[in-house]
Amino acid sequence: MHESEYIKIFTGSFVIAKLIVSRLEEIGISPVIKDEAESGRLAGFGPSIPGIQELYVHEDELDKAAPIVEEVRSSMSA
């Protein structure tokens, strides 16, 4: 099995994912966004769970990305 160099840092709502992506891009990190529902829609299938996205970053960027994800999550739950 092939080992990925990308690590999942977030799974959740589209809105929070977009906020995290924006914050990551401010520090020069371009995360990979995986949206199963959108992929299914484009392929002609029904959505699995609409509005849920996964964010991945390269393993070299994890130390910079993880605190941002935690900060956004904390601010959303406050």
N, CA and C atoms as a LAMMPS dump frame, in Angstrom:
ITEM: TIMESTEP
0
ITEM: NUMBER OF ATOMS
234
ITEM: BOX BOUNDS ff ff ff
-5.0000000000000000e+02 5.0000000000000000e+02
-5.0000000000000000e+02 5.0000000000000000e+02
-5.0000000000000000e+02 5.0000000000000000e+02
ITEM: ATOMS id mol type element x y z
1 1 1 N 0.844 -1.188 0
2 1 2 C 0 0 0
3 1 3 C 0.886 1.248 0
4 2 1 N 0.478 2.231 -0.731
5 2 2 C 1.232 3.474 -0.904
6 2 3 C 1.02 4.4 0.294
7 3 1 N 2.092 4.86 0.895
8 3 2 C 2.024 5.822 1.996
9 3 3 C 1.845 7.226 1.429
10 4 1 N 0.915 7.966 1.968
11 4 2 C 0.698 9.334 1.527
12 4 3 C 1.586 10.278 2.326
13 5 1 N 2.012 11.329 1.676
14 5 2 C 2.786 12.374 2.35
15 5 3 C 1.863 13.459 2.898
16 6 1 N 0.551 13.243 2.756
17 6 2 C -0.431 14.216 3.221
18 6 3 C -1.179 13.664 4.42
19 7 1 N -1.473 14.541 5.36
20 7 2 C -2.117 14.164 6.613
21 7 3 C -3.42 14.945 6.748
22 8 1 N -4.483 14.222 7.116
23 8 2 C -5.778 14.881 7.311
24 8 3 C -5.726 15.694 8.597
25 9 1 N -6.105 16.972 8.486
26 9 2 C -6.081 17.845 9.661
27 9 3 C -7.472 18.287 10.095
28 10 1 N -8.479 18.061 9.229
29 10 2 C -9.823 18.519 9.57
30 10 3 C -10.857 17.754 8.763
31 11 1 N -11.957 17.423 9.406
32 11 2 C -13.156 16.919 8.747
33 11 3 C -14.319 17.654 9.379
34 12 1 N -15.123 18.306 8.558
35 12 2 C -16.257 19.026 9.111
36 12 3 C -16.944 19.897 8.08
37 13 1 N -17.685 20.847 8.581
38 13 2 C -18.536 21.667 7.719
39 13 3 C -17.739 22.513 6.731
40 14 1 N -18.393 22.753 5.618
41 14 2 C -17.843 23.566 4.533
42 14 3 C -17.425 24.941 5.046
43 15 1 N -18.228 25.538 5.901
44 15 2 C -17.973 26.894 6.391
45 15 3 C -16.687 26.945 7.215
46 16 1 N -16.537 26.015 8.141
47 16 2 C -15.331 25.993 8.974
48 16 3 C -14.116 25.644 8.133
49 17 1 N -14.288 24.704 7.189
50 17 2 C -13.18 24.327 6.302
51 17 3 C -12.686 25.536 5.52
52 18 1 N -13.591 26.345 5.009
53 18 2 C -13.196 27.532 4.244
54 18 3 C -12.431 28.522 5.117
55 19 1 N -12.848 28.664 6.361
56 19 2 C -12.151 29.561 7.281
57 19 3 C -10.734 29.048 7.549
58 20 1 N -10.6 27.746 7.77
59 20 2 C -9.282 27.156 7.996
60 20 3 C -8.402 27.323 6.763
61 21 1 N -8.959 27.061 5.584
62 21 2 C -8.195 27.21 4.337
63 21 3 C -7.691 28.643 4.202
64 22 1 N -8.55 29.605 4.482
65 22 2 C -8.162 31.015 4.388
66 22 3 C -6.999 31.33 5.329
67 23 1 N -7.094 30.847 6.554
68 23 2 C -6.03 31.099 7.543
69 23 3 C -4.728 30.407 7.149
70 24 1 N -4.827 29.191 6.609
71 24 2 C -3.625 28.473 6.179
72 24 3 C -2.96 29.175 5.001
73 25 1 N -3.757 29.637 4.068
74 25 2 C -3.207 30.329 2.896
75 25 3 C -2.496 31.619 3.296
76 26 1 N -2.941 32.262 4.379
77 26 2 C -2.283 33.477 4.866
78 26 3 C -0.832 33.221 5.276
79 27 1 N -0.535 31.984 5.689
80 27 2 C 0.836 31.66 6.098
81 27 3 C 1.558 30.814 5.047
82 28 1 N 0.985 30.757 3.844
83 28 2 C 1.669 30.089 2.742
84 28 3 C 1.435 28.6 2.612
85 29 1 N 0.42 28.067 3.279
86 29 2 C 0.085 26.65 3.161
87 29 3 C -1.14 26.509 2.275
88 30 1 N -1.034 25.655 1.257
89 30 2 C -2.168 25.38 0.366
90 30 3 C -2.667 23.966 0.638
91 31 1 N -3.726 23.834 1.437
92 31 2 C -4.213 22.505 1.774
93 31 3 C -4.947 21.853 0.603
94 32 1 N -5.022 20.53 0.648
95 32 2 C -5.817 19.772 -0.309
96 32 3 C -7.208 19.639 0.304
97 33 1 N -8.226 19.983 -0.486
98 33 2 C -9.611 19.92 -0.018
99 33 3 C -10.283 18.736 -0.686
100 34 1 N -10.853 17.847 0.117
101 34 2 C -11.564 16.683 -0.404
102 34 3 C -13.028 16.84 -0.04
103 35 1 N -13.866 16.812 -1.057
104 35 2 C -15.312 16.97 -0.865
105 35 3 C -15.994 15.811 -1.578
106 36 1 N -16.321 14.76 -0.835
107 36 2 C -16.928 13.554 -1.416
108 36 3 C -18.262 13.866 -2.083
109 37 1 N -19.073 14.721 -1.467
110 37 2 C -20.389 15.04 -2.022
111 37 3 C -20.249 15.724 -3.374
112 38 1 N -19.333 16.675 -3.471
113 38 2 C -19.135 17.383 -4.734
114 38 3 C -18.562 16.446 -5.784
115 39 1 N -17.649 15.583 -5.408
116 39 2 C -17.09 14.616 -6.354
117 39 3 C -18.182 13.688 -6.878
118 40 1 N -19.044 13.233 -5.972
119 40 2 C -20.151 12.37 -6.379
120 40 3 C -21.126 13.08 -7.285
121 41 1 N -21.414 14.329 -6.973
122 41 2 C -22.339 15.106 -7.813
123 41 3 C -21.787 15.272 -9.212
124 42 1 N -20.505 15.582 -9.306
125 42 2 C -19.886 15.768 -10.614
126 42 3 C -19.836 14.474 -11.418
127 43 1 N -19.771 13.335 -10.714
128 43 2 C -19.733 12.039 -11.39
129 43 3 C -21.135 11.527 -11.704
130 44 1 N -22.171 12.227 -11.229
131 44 2 C -23.542 11.837 -11.515
132 44 3 C -24.198 11.014 -10.428
133 45 1 N -23.575 10.94 -9.265
134 45 2 C -24.14 10.202 -8.142
135 45 3 C -24.702 11.191 -7.134
136 46 1 N -25.545 10.688 -6.252
137 46 2 C -26.095 11.534 -5.199
138 46 3 C -25.049 11.813 -4.139
139 47 1 N -25.204 12.908 -3.421
140 47 2 C -24.226 13.255 -2.379
141 47 3 C -24.281 12.297 -1.206
142 48 1 N -23.129 12.019 -0.618
143 48 2 C -23.071 11.171 0.564
144 48 3 C -23.506 11.99 1.78
145 49 1 N -22.699 12.946 2.189
146 49 2 C -23.047 13.865 3.279
147 49 3 C -22.739 15.27 2.779
148 50 1 N -23.753 15.98 2.313
149 50 2 C -23.482 17.313 1.757
150 50 3 C -22.922 18.274 2.792
151 51 1 N -21.972 19.098 2.336
152 51 2 C -21.416 20.136 3.192
153 51 3 C -20.253 19.715 4.064
154 52 1 N -19.814 18.452 3.957
155 52 2 C -18.693 17.973 4.757
156 52 3 C -17.438 17.922 3.886
157 53 1 N -16.369 18.505 4.39
158 53 2 C -15.104 18.503 3.656
159 53 3 C -13.984 17.99 4.547
160 54 1 N -12.94 17.475 3.901
161 54 2 C -11.731 17.055 4.591
162 54 3 C -10.591 17.929 4.085
163 55 1 N -9.698 18.317 4.992
164 55 2 C -8.53 19.109 4.627
165 55 3 C -7.277 18.306 4.936
166 56 1 N -6.336 18.342 4.006
167 56 2 C -5.06 17.652 4.146
168 56 3 C -3.935 18.645 3.912
169 57 1 N -2.837 18.454 4.633
170 57 2 C -1.627 19.238 4.388
171 57 3 C -0.455 18.271 4.255
172 58 1 N 0.585 18.741 3.606
173 58 2 C 1.798 17.94 3.485
174 58 3 C 2.379 17.751 4.874
175 59 1 N 2.945 16.579 5.117
176 59 2 C 3.468 16.272 6.449
177 59 3 C 4.494 17.29 6.942
178 60 1 N 5.211 17.939 6.037
179 60 2 C 6.184 18.968 6.42
180 60 3 C 5.52 20.239 6.956
181 61 1 N 4.237 20.419 6.665
182 61 2 C 3.522 21.628 7.079
183 61 3 C 2.643 21.411 8.314
184 62 1 N 2.604 20.185 8.806
185 62 2 C 1.707 19.851 9.915
186 62 3 C 1.952 20.695 11.155
187 63 1 N 3.201 20.933 11.519
188 63 2 C 3.508 21.706 12.727
189 63 3 C 2.968 23.129 12.668
190 64 1 N 2.909 23.702 11.474
191 64 2 C 2.371 25.062 11.318
192 64 3 C 0.85 25.045 11.206
193 65 1 N 0.298 23.998 10.602
194 65 2 C -1.139 23.939 10.328
195 65 3 C -1.975 23.556 11.547
196 66 1 N -1.487 22.632 12.346
197 66 2 C -2.276 22.119 13.474
198 66 3 C -2.732 23.213 14.448
199 67 1 N -1.869 24.152 14.844
200 67 2 C -2.335 25.201 15.762
201 67 3 C -3.44 26.076 15.153
202 68 1 N -3.398 26.283 13.866
203 68 2 C -4.432 27.095 13.213
204 68 3 C -5.77 26.371 13.255
205 69 1 N -5.754 25.075 12.985
206 69 2 C -6.996 24.293 13.036
207 69 3 C -7.577 24.348 14.447
208 70 1 N -6.745 24.161 15.443
209 70 2 C -7.22 24.204 16.831
210 70 3 C -7.756 25.579 17.202
211 71 1 N -7.086 26.626 16.741
212 71 2 C -7.536 27.996 17.029
213 71 3 C -8.908 28.265 16.414
214 72 1 N -9.091 27.843 15.168
215 72 2 C -10.391 28.044 14.501
216 72 3 C -11.472 27.227 15.2
217 73 1 N -11.181 25.98 15.523
218 73 2 C -12.158 25.141 16.219
219 73 3 C -12.545 25.761 17.557
220 74 1 N -11.571 26.258 18.302
221 74 2 C -11.848 26.873 19.603
222 74 3 C -12.704 28.117 19.447
223 75 1 N -12.406 28.937 18.458
224 75 2 C -13.171 30.168 18.264
225 75 3 C -14.595 29.875 17.814
226 76 1 N -14.818 28.759 17.121
227 76 2 C -16.161 28.407 16.648
228 76 3 C -17.003 27.827 17.776
229 77 1 N -16.37 27.204 18.76
230 77 2 C -17.132 26.595 19.869
231 77 3 C -17.355 27.57 21.02
232 78 1 N -16.695 28.714 20.963
233 78 2 C -16.844 29.698 22.048
234 78 3 C -18.101 30.511 21.926
